Amino acid sequence: MKTLEDYKAALLNQPSPHLREKLLGQAEADGYDAWALAEMAGVCAELWA
């Protein structure tokens, strides 16, 4: 299982919004809670801003 930091780095390096959504879905499937997913989504929001 990837760490939270692994996911955040992957999200920062992923240019495709569709693939970022898949990464968030995989993190959820790996058992990350809502707080961790929100933190990861925050990384995505920074990219979209």
Phi, psi and omega in degrees: 000140178284152175278167177302319180293326176298314180296317181298318178295318179296320179294320180294329183264007183254112182284340185272121177301324180297316180288329174296320177297321178295320178297318178296321177295321178293321178298318177297317179296330178283356174100009177292141182277177184299324180295316179294319179296321178296321177296317178295319179295329176298324176298317179296319181299323178296324179291323185279346183283000000 
